[in-house]
Amino acid sequence: MKENPRIYFEDEYCAVVYKKTGEHSQTFFSALFPQKTFVTAVNRLDTPVSGLVLLAFSAQAQTLFSRAFTAGEMQKEYWAVCERNRRNPESKAAPETQTIPEGALFEQKAEPEELEHFQRLEHLVGFHTKTQKAFIAGESPGAESPRRKAHQQRRISASAKKAVLYWALCGAGERYDFIRIRPETGRTHQIRVQMAAIGCPIKGDLKYGARRSEVGGGIRLHSFKLDFTHPITGKQIVIEAEPQDPDTLWNACIEACSRATRRSGVHIR
């Protein structure tokens, strides 16, 4: 039994901890490790996002873990509550999912983990530093005048990078869809802008087209899983963490996404 429910894994080189909605990725963990002289986040979650963050306890460890992230050796999974697809209002959950009232429980069914059950999204994503907002290259950044709009679009397109993620619709509530997301790349606001681009903005994410904000702030996007080989010890580490203190809507999402997730908790091999 871990002493602090926010610390899921810890050794002399790193830790995997839980970030709450509204906390800043680069500062929230200071109170968790007051005895450490060096602590920094390797992966960063946007302030309104909750879930797992990997911390490094030395500059050397930070470099090694960062290289692993860049090389795609860190497997990540997010869970999201998204607004119903506006571009196809008739869209429904895939045949293997169930449509239920939000808060009702799903019957548990094991499903394969292969990516063949996910759909692939690929875009060129740029980031506008003035508005702190990501854009799909080729879409308007919303400048006030046509001239400035064209100028900003050229800047965004020139700096845009390939963004790839895989997503699976696990279930549908009365108004929202419950989705598993596995990003292959790690662009700023990637999941938020890519899901919005297909007409499925994350609930509460006003910046990317959600209809209304969340009570208490935040958005319904959660970093559920980190799966990686420890670059120093060589151990395989799998950490999974459902949203802490979930409400009715999160419970519905948890039930839907858990049907396709065989493992839970902390696994080290």
C-alpha positions, 0 to 999 in steps of 0.5 A: 500500500503506497503512503501517498495515493498520488505516487504510483511508482518511485525508485531512485531515478524517477517517479510516476505521479497523479496530477489533478485537474487545474494543477501545473505540470511543472510545479504540482509535484514539489510538495510530494518530494520536498527532500529531492534536490532535483525533480522535473516532469518528463511528460507534460499535461495541459493544466486542465488535464488530469492523470499520470506524469513521469518525473525524473530525479536527475538531469541524466535521468531526465535526458534518458527518459526524454529520449525514450519519449521522443523515440516513441518508446513510451506508450501512453493512453488517455481516456476522454469524454467527447461531445457527440460528433457534430459532423455526423450527428447520426454517428453511433458507437461501434458494434462492439460498444453499448449505448447506455445512460451516463452513470449506468454500469457496463457489462465487462467484456474482454477485448483485444489490445491491438491497434487494429481496433483503433482508428488512425488520425494524422494531421500537420499541427502548428501552434500559435504562441500568441493565442497559446492554441494549436491549429491544424495546418490549412485551417484558419487561425482566426486572425482579424483581417485577411492579410494577418490571417494569411500571414499567420497561416504561413507561419503555422504551416511552416512550423507544423509537424506531423501529429498521429494518434489512434482512437477507439470509441468504447461507448456512448452515453446519452449526450457524450462518447467515451473514447480511448486515445493513444498518441504516437507523437507528442505535439502541444495540445495534439489530442485536443485539436485533433479530436476537435478536427473530426468534430468530437471536441473534449467536453469542457474544452472551450478553446477547441470548440466545446459547447460549454465549460466544466463546473469547477474548470478542467476538461474531460481528458485523462492520462490513464496509462504509461508503459515503458522500459526503464532506461536505467534498470531495464525493467518494464513498467506499466502504470494505470490510474483511473480518474480519482474521485470520479463523478457520474460521467467519469464513472460511465467513461471508466466503465466503457474504457475498462472493458477493453483494458485488461490490466490495472494498477502498477506492473513491473517486470 
